[in-house]
Amino acid sequence: MKRILYLLLVATFCLGCQERPNDGRMVEKFLSRLNAREYGCASQYIFPGDHPKLKLFAEVMTKNPDTFFKLISKENASVDGKAAVKVRLECINPTPYFRNYMEALKKMGPDCIIEDIWLIRETTDGNTMSFNWANIKGDNLMLARLEDSASIPVFRSQSKNSTQINTFQSGEKVIINDYPADSPWVRCFKTDDNCKLVNGYIERSRIATAEGRFFNLNIFDTLSLLVAAVLFLVFGALFFLIRLIVEALMGSGCMAWIVIPTLILAWLFVLYQLLEKILFEVFIINLPY
């Protein structure tokens, strides 16, 4: 019986690892993470060059907590001989602000149906999808944190004499086009409270930090399915070692009541994170973080 269960487990993992370039499985994974507001995890399925667009769209999703997408259909497609996937989605619970944002991009009709084609893009880490649900262009897009000071004005052009179109709060993060590097002004992109795109200029001196990474992943998110499965089995086997450690510490006084709960909680945390990774990659079951 144990051997049969083991073979079934291995077969399940192998099936989970087999993902054709444009079979649409990435679409399901991406939408599941996006609906759960797990933007860092969702970014793994998007071409790195499109991460600025995903970051801006994540702002819109955050401002519409009850809005999500339901996959109606997906099918293989080809654009100029390149692999792609054609998706048809239904937007559930869109607010007027969200609707205006998507309609401005010409991505959603009055029936809340979205039809789009996402190219399959190859990277050194595997296949990803294109993503263009944000009107951003730039030669050197970065994520910048504004200085901690008074509110920061946004101007229509590179001059304080031009029209002020918005105001950013100190410490906020905005997407900037850091080109040219010697300009005293930088172009910035953000959404306001009504999900309208703010596309203007701020003074470079008002930027505290800037980096090219738009999303940060923890160590469990970056694990492959095979590695996660092996680690899950290893940490599961460590239960017997933890039991021996607990038994040894029971007679060591009050310090044991600090070490033992910490050890057990750390072990459970690792197992849960690995289980979440495995279930999602194989069955696209999204456990809460």
Secondary structure, 3 states (H helix, E strand, C coil): CHHHHHHHHHHHHHHHHCCCCCCCHHHHHHHHHHHCCCHHHHHHHECHHHHHHHHHHHHHHHCCCCCEEEEEEEEEEEECCEEEEEEEEEEECCCHHHHHHHHHCCCCCCCCEEEEEEEEEEECCEEEECCCCCCCCCCCEEEEEECCCCCEEEECCCCCCCCEEEEECCCCEEEEECCCCCCCEEEEEEECCCCCEEEEEEEHHHEEEEECCCCCCCCCCCCCHHHHHHHHHHHHHHHHHHHHHHHHHCCCHHHHHHHHHHHHHHHHHHHHHHHHHHHHHHHCCCCCC
